[in-house]
Amino acid sequence: MSEETIAQYVAGHDPAAVAFHAPEGTFTWGEYDDLSARLAQSYVDAGFAPGDRLAVLLTGGALTHIAYLAAQKAGLVTVGIGPRAGDAEITHLLRKTGAALATRALHRGRPGTDVAARCGAARHVVLDLDDLPAAGWTGAGLRADDVFFLNSTSGTTGLPKVVRQTLANRKYFGPLAHAAGRMGPNEVFASVLPAPYGFGLWSAHVVPAMYGYPTVLTAEFDAAETLRLIERHRVTVLCAVTAQFIMLLNSPQFARADLSSLRVMFTGGERVPLARAREFEERTGCAVLQFYGSNEAGPISVTTVDDPVERRLTTAGRPIPEMRLRLTAEGQISVNGPGCTPGYLDDDAANAALFRPDGWLLTGDVGAVDAAGYLSITGRIADFIIRGGHNVSALVVEEAVASHPAVAAVAVVAAPDAVLGERACAFVVLRAPLTLDDLRAHLDTGGVSKQNWPEHLVELPDLPLGTGGKVDKAALRADAARRFGSG
């Protein structure tokens, strides 16, 4: 991997070519370079020193990436905070990292000064592109092997841990994604993910800068608006977590939008349901691809446009050789390679659980590699329903429930039970009415083992999403406990 930085990539592109189509307007590579340098100068003028940490709390858009790049140019480490993070999470991240807080004057309708005060920020910076120094900072910035970003886990279980990222970690996605999608010189990216997390970071901030691709950004995800932007800007590569692409499919505008420009959609972040992935491909003509990995591990395996369709949609692809995957005796996936984080920030206990004594990173996922070399994820260490002493994989139950044509989206969690300990509860978004008995009849006809049938069915208008854009299973577990805990 080269030692080039994002700043060097940005400066090397045609300054008149488009870098971002964003809510604030269209920005060229030259404007991106200039604005980030001037914002970096403002950081230096305000007394920030190399190595200081700046927590950036913004909704999506060009300012997010300008702020990230400005920090890199000034030698600062960015602490990424999800745009929908609550005060408790923001307070925790500020205390954990010792960072100053940067916001717009208003964050999601709330004064940034109020957020800073309530969350105990020792220092607050208001980001305003209309109030920058005339000249940009030209000093040395962060190098490719420096920690440039601290991003949190999605916070689905308690307060999030803080993951250290070097630019080299995130750059590792670049050539892998380029090869997987057989990308050419004229791609147009759209990344509709929260920018501070691993998927959003590589798909909007890093990889487009490496190759000079214009990128469509949104303030916050909205299915109808995303479809409009894909059509308007002739997007060729869409990046969206599973819940988002399912919401696109469920949108009434999906059938009316011209999506013929799409060639590839990178998705994932959670289980990719076979039926919905197949539907997306059939209705758009684009290939659904995924990296299997995590904030901590980086990319572990990848599906490509050259994989047979069944392998592409039913597996996590072939492991990336340099990531050196191996399975523990329990079938847990472990890796040791260039995409891995250096570890959590100041958290010895969490690092001891993340890394084996020999340095291999434990993913928490259970998997298997078939004779053709494709990896399948069969469960998660912490994502099982323990029913009468028997472990039932939530992923397996989700895949079974998703096979019913009335089910638009599903998430399965454990519901408490006084006799069996736990039962499988399926929270669903429906296209048509569906009872638990109807669902069980469908599963029986399909030959699904009874142990993988849900025992509760709860309809919701939408599945709750966490700050990282994934389904918030912690919220669903709490919901199940309220509904069924007395039994």
Buried (B, 14 or more C-beta within 10 A) or exposed (E): BEEBBBBEBBBEBEBEEBBBBBBEEEBBBBBBBBBBBBBBBBBBEEEBEBEBBBBBBBBBBBBBBBBBBBBBBBBBBBBBBBBBBEEEBBBBBBBBBEBBBBBBEEBBEEBBBEBBEEBEBEBBBBBEBEEBBEEBBEEEBBBBEBBBBBBBBBBBEEBBBBBBBBBBBBBBBBEBBBEBBEBEEEBBBBBBBBBBBBBBBBBBBBBBBBBBBBBBBBBBBBBBBBBEBBBEBBBBBBBBBBBBBBBBBBBEBBEEBEBEBBBBBBBBBBBBBBBBBBBBBEEBEBBBBBBBBBBBBBBBBBBBBEBEEEBBBBBBBBBBEBBBBEBEEEEBBBBBBBBBBEBBBEBEEBBEEBBEEEEBBBBBBBBEBEEEEBBBBBBBEEBBBEBEEEEBBBBBBBBBBBBBEBBBBBBBBBBBBEEBBBBBBBBBBBEEEBEBEBBBEBBEEEEBEEBBBBBBBBEBEEBBBBBBBBBBBBBBBBBBBEBBEEE
